[in-house]
Amino acid sequence: MKILRFTVFCFFLVIITSSHTFAQENLQNNTKNPETDTIPVNELQEVIVNTTLRDSIQYLPEVKGVYVFAGKKTNIVIPNSTQANLAQNNVRQLFAKVPGVTTWDMDGAGTQLNIGSRGVDSHRSIEMNMRQNGYVTNSDIFGYPENHYTLPLEAVQEIQFVRGSAALQYGSQYGGMMNFIIKQGDSTKPIAVESIQTAGSNGFFNSYNAVGGTVGKINYYAYYDNRHGNGWRPSQAFDYQAYYANIEYRFNNNGSIALQFSRMNYVQQIAGGLTDAQFAQNPRQSLRNRNFFNPEINIPAIIFKYAFSPNTKLQVISNALFGQRNSVQYINTPNIPDTVNLQLGTYNPRQVDRDYYSSFSTEARLLHTYKIGKTTNSLAAGFRLSSEVTRRDQLGVGTTGSNFDLSLVAPYGTVLRFHTNNAAVFAENVFQITPKFSITPGFRYELIQSDYTGLISHATVPVAYNGNRSFPLFGTGLQYQLTKSTQLYGNISQEYRPYLYSQITPADRVDVIDPNLKDSKGYDISVGYRGNIKNILQFDVDVFRVFFGNRVGLITQKDANNNPYLLTTNIGNAVAKGVEAYGEVSLVALFNGNNKLKDVRLFNSLAYTHARYTSGELSANGTNINLTGNYVEHVPQWADRAGLTLLFKQFTTTLQFSYTDKSYNDALNTISSANGVTGIIPSYALWDWSMGYAFSKKYRITGGINNLLNLSYFSQRITFYPGPGILPADGRTFYVSFSVKM
């Protein structure tokens, strides 16, 4: 026992000390969660997470519901058990114990979740397969996969995160699948009410109110969330609303059907980007006050579950997504001021861009468990059918006003209609070779048909495209239960990302799209070891390698008359490889044994990601530049989050340190630019403090200070909305929440 104490103490001392020293040097240089499914489930063995390490990270079991997770890198995050600022959707706190999750600290509004991992861009979670209650919420998963839909984290029961190998069961992604499971109504009473009111810096106020319960065979839950504030920078005001209702009818012990509806909309003023010089002068300044952004997303869904027997279960989810993404902006680099045009006597007209989304999908999944000898095996199989339409109206000439106004004074210059049909079948089987060892092979077969028609170049040039693709994906997972509370896991899986609508749309009449353009395909390999030791140390350490093949970009070519033109094609390949390591130690359990009323915990979540281009070229000023050896854009090499948590009866408090290494925002690895649009994103280190106190079973108060030392930093440069230029993150802010449940 003494050896274990000493080993754990030294391990964490080295990690915390080295990560802090590394951050300073770089700055100077530059368990099982109870399933809410009412259908009985026979779940296989999972890693045991003891409640002594309260609000620690958990892992998905080998089989849960109709899903297979054996041999995969998985996490469960319980938002209400973390010390995160949920009202403002603070991602770096929410995923503090999930190594490798990269984020973009856009602002304190929390209107967007910008999440990435293992070498992918975090902008609006564009390379993640984002889901709610099992159905996709990306606006158009095949052609425009940005996730405009953002739900309030107070409504979330748990977040399921599957990395790498998620492609076989879920489809398009490189960063993984993230599923937000919304709370259900209280099963013990006909009505229960929850209300959380949060106030903070810069006029921030969030009101979350929910009601739920069970009446006979009906379980229901609904919430309304309203959030508004002025923002840390001038011209950054926002007004956000979200609604949700779920009615589930359990017609017998074997089956249920649920009707759900979600809506989210907000209007946010966009303060615009800055140049490096402007950021150094005053990161809080805003040079744009006439720019606005407005997404509106509606998601109706039907979820049917039925257990034919204790060993065979069916789940069918059908959902639609209807919405729009609207912006009105004066779009120019930050070194060009938005001032009154002397010739017009007014401001210059703004640009209006609007997208309209409508999609329908059905996913059916069947899980069957069966015996081979004395071992229990599980087969999960299913199909997905979807149809998605995006109507894109861009480059409209808007008004010269300063308010949110989408009206036009001249028509759109680009009018396009995109359509994608998709069909997929998939299957994975957990073969339990021995009571401790399992092998899980799987496959998926995709059929994708994409087309568009429309007009570009001031709506004078007709364009059209049609592309049909089909391909298989294969993968295999291994898992070995080393001890009762620790296990080894490994997985290799193929994955892909379809080319985007923007990549098959020429910017003008001379641009050319490669008729042989291919979807980006690759694979993910990960091997890890996770579990806990004597309720003292909890850990998860893995190594990974992700191959990104056939990345899409622009190169310069010449036609038969030696005239240059830009060709959209597959430009090259990239590889991200590294280590993800999480560890948490209970100091009280280490020295004095388990104590459920008090604890001192130390955690560290460290990720090293070596992401480089291994081949390819990209056009720059009419010349093709070799990318081999360049950093993959938006991927920090080091990311570390460490913290100290004190628990004493009903009081908890956490001090968290977050370090993010430098990165580049373009594949050419530009160091700097006069207009701030391209260049290095410097490394930064932040401190956050949070606390909570429950003074009865009904009432709780929480609060905290984000960016405790008031560091001036930014985590994104961007060439388009909501910039262009440097987008400063918030300085020091505070929040206080009061919640009641009855």
C-alpha positions, 0 to 999 in steps of 0.5 A: 500500500505504501508503494502504491501511495508513493507511486501515485503521488510521484506520478501526479507530481511529475505530470502537473509540474512538467505540464505547467513548466512546459506551458510556461516555456511555450508561452515565453517562446511564443461506470456505468450510468443507469440506463433510462431505456425502459426495455430490459437490457442484458449488458456485458461487463464494463469498467467499474467506476467507484462512487468514491471518485465522485463526478469522475469520468465514466466509460460506456459498457461493451453493450448499451441499449442497441449499441456496441462499444466493446474495444472502443475509446469511449467516455461518458460525461455527466454535466451536472456532476462536473464543476463546469459553467453549464449556463454558458456551455463552457466546453473546456470545463465540461470536457476537462477530464477527456484528453484530446478534446479541442475547443474554440473559445468564441465568446461567453454566450455559449450559443455554439459548441465548437468541438474537435479531437484527434487532428480535426477542426473544432469550428462548429464541430464540423468534423464530428457526428453530433447527435441528440438522443441518438439522432443527427443534429448537424445541419446537413451531415453530408454537404454542410455538416456544421452543427448550428443546433446548440442545446442548453447543457442544463438539460443534458443527463449524459454525453456519450463520446465515441472516438475513431471507431464511431464510423462503423455504427454512425457514419460520416465523421473523423473526430468521433460521435458525440451524443447528448442524452436529454433528461427524462421525467421523474419516474416516481411522481406525476410532476417535478419542476426544475429551475436554474437562474444564472447571472454573470458578467456583461449583463449575462442572464440565463433562465432554464426551466423544466417540468417532467413526471410520470402519469400512468404509462406516460413519461414526459419532460419539457424545458424552456431556456432563455439566455441573453447578454451584452458580450465581453466586447462591444457589439456582441449582444445575443438573445438565445432561446431553446425549447424541448418536449418529450412524451413517451408512451410505454404501452407494455413492459416490452415497448415504448414510443416517444414523440420529441420536438426541439427548437433553438434560435438566436440572434447574435451581434458579431463584433468581427475580427481584429488584426494582430496590431489591433489585438495587441492594442486592445483585444476588447475593441470591436470594429463592426457593429452592423453584423448579425448571425441568426440560426433557427433549427427545428427537430421533430423525432419519433423513437420506437423501442421494442424487446421481442425477448430478453435477448432481442431488441429493436430501436427505430428513430425517425427524425427531421431537421428544418431550419435556416442559417442567416447572416447580414454583415459588412464583410471585409478584413479588419484593416478596412473600417466600416465607415460612412461612404462619402459618395453615398452619404450612408454606410456601405450595403451589407451582404446577406447570406441565407441557408435553408435546411430540410432533412429526413432520416430513419435509423433502425437498429437490432441487437441480439444476444446469443450463446456460443458455449458458455459465453454470451455474444452480441450482434448489433445491425441496422440501416440508415436512410436519409434525404437532405436538401440545402437551399443556399442564397448568398451574396445578396445586397442588403441594407445600409442600416445597423440593425438586424435586417435580412431584406435585400436591395438587390438580388442574390448573386449565388442561388443554389439547391443541394440534394443528397440521398444516403443509404447505409447498412452496418453490423458489429458482433461482439464475440466473447472468446473467453469471459475476459477477452472479446473480439468485435469485427464490424462493417458498414456499406455507404451509398451516397448520391449528391447533386446540385443546380443553380446560378453563380457570378451575379446569378448569370452562370448556371452550374450543376453537379451530380456525383454517386459514390458507394464504398465499404468500411471495415473495422475490428475491436479487441478488449481484455478484462485484465482485472475486475476494474481495469481493461485493455482495449484496441480498435482499428476502423476505416472512416470517411468524410464526404466532400462538402458542397462548398468544395464542389461549387466553383467560385466563378466561371473559370474555376473547375471541379475535378470530375474524379473528386473523391471523399476523404477516406482514412482510418483510426487506430487506438490502443489503450488501458483504463480502469481504477485501482483500489478506488484511489486512482482512476486512469485512461491512457491510449495511443492513436494514429489517424490517417486522413486520405484525399484531403480536398483543396485548390491547386493551380492548373493551366488550360490548353491555351496556357491560361491558369485556373483553380482546380478543386481536387484531392490535394494530399494526405495527412496523419495525426498520431499521439497520446491521450492520458487521463488520471485522477487520484483521491488523496483522502482515499490514498492516505485515509481510506474511502470517505463519501463526505469529504475528498481531495482529488487531483486530476490531469488530462493530457494530449499530445497530437502530432498532426502533419501533412504527409503529401500534397500541394496547395495553391497560393498566389498562383503557385502550388506550394508543397505541404509535406511536413506542414502542421495540419491546421487548427491542431495544437500539438499539446493540450493539457487540463489539470485541476484540484477539487475539494469536496466537504459534505455539500460543498465542492470547489475546483481550480482548473488549469488549461494549456493549449499549444500553438497552432496554424489556421491554414495548411500553408502554415502562414506565420502572420499577415497584415490583415490578421486573417492567417497566421499562428494562433499562439499558445495560451494557459488559463485558470478557472475557478468554480464552486457549488453548495447544496444546502438541501436536497432541493436547493443549490448555489454554484458560481465561478470565475472564468479566465481567473488571471484575465489573460488576453488570448484568442483560439481562432483566426478565421477567413470568413464568418464571424470574422474575418481576422482574429477572434478574441476570447473573453477576459475575466468573467464571473457567474452565479447560479441558483437552482431549485428542484421540487 
